[in-house]
Amino acid sequence: MQLNKFILLENIIKIKDKTILNYNLKELINNTTLKGIFAQELLNELENKNYSEEEINKILEIGLEALD
């Protein structure tokens, strides 16, 4: 492909998302809403070590955004 010759590794920018959520999972559990139930399920998954804390934070971010 001719396009490949124009792509150089030095011209590629990598972006890493290092933002931190402003949610406390344990506080969300106290809500008697769907968000509270969702937070409880995520905390259970974290305690059962089914997911890492980083994965739980990503799931929480996406889930809460969907629920808003």
C-alpha positions in Angstrom: 0.0 0.0 0.0 1.2 3.5 -0.8 -0.3 4.8 2.4 2.1 2.8 4.6 5.1 4.7 3.3 3.6 8.0 4.7 3.1 6.6 8.1 6.2 6.8 10.3 6.4 5.7 13.9 7.8 9.0 15.0 4.6 10.7 13.8 2.2 8.6 15.8 1.0 10.1 19.1 -0.2 7.8 21.9 -2.7 9.1 24.3 -3.2 7.6 27.7 -6.2 8.4 29.8 -5.0 8.9 33.4 -8.1 10.6 34.7 -9.5 9.4 38.1 -13.2 8.9 38.8 -14.7 11.2 41.3 -17.0 8.4 42.6 -16.6 6.4 45.8 -17.9 2.9 45.2 -18.7 2.3 48.9 -20.7 5.6 49.1 -22.7 4.7 45.9 -23.8 1.5 47.5 -25.9 3.5 50.0 -28.0 4.9 47.2 -31.4 3.1 46.8 -31.3 3.6 43.0 -30.1 1.5 40.1 -26.7 3.2 40.5 -26.5 1.8 44.1 -27.4 -1.7 42.9 -24.8 -1.4 40.1 -22.2 -0.3 42.6 -23.0 -3.2 45.0 -22.6 -5.7 42.1 -19.2 -4.1 41.2 -18.0 -4.2 44.8 -19.0 -7.9 45.0 -17.0 -8.6 41.8 -14.0 -6.7 43.2 -14.2 -8.6 46.5 -14.4 -11.9 44.6 -11.4 -10.9 42.6 -13.2 -11.4 39.4 -11.8 -8.1 38.1 -8.9 -5.8 39.0 -9.6 -2.5 40.6 -8.6 -0.8 37.3 -11.2 -2.8 35.4 -13.9 -2.1 38.0 -13.2 1.6 37.7 -13.6 1.4 33.9 -16.8 -0.6 34.2 -18.1 1.9 36.8 -17.3 4.9 34.6 -19.1 3.4 31.6 -22.0 2.1 33.6 -22.6 5.3 35.5 -22.4 7.3 32.2 -25.0 5.0 30.7 -27.3 5.4 33.7 -27.2 9.2 33.6 
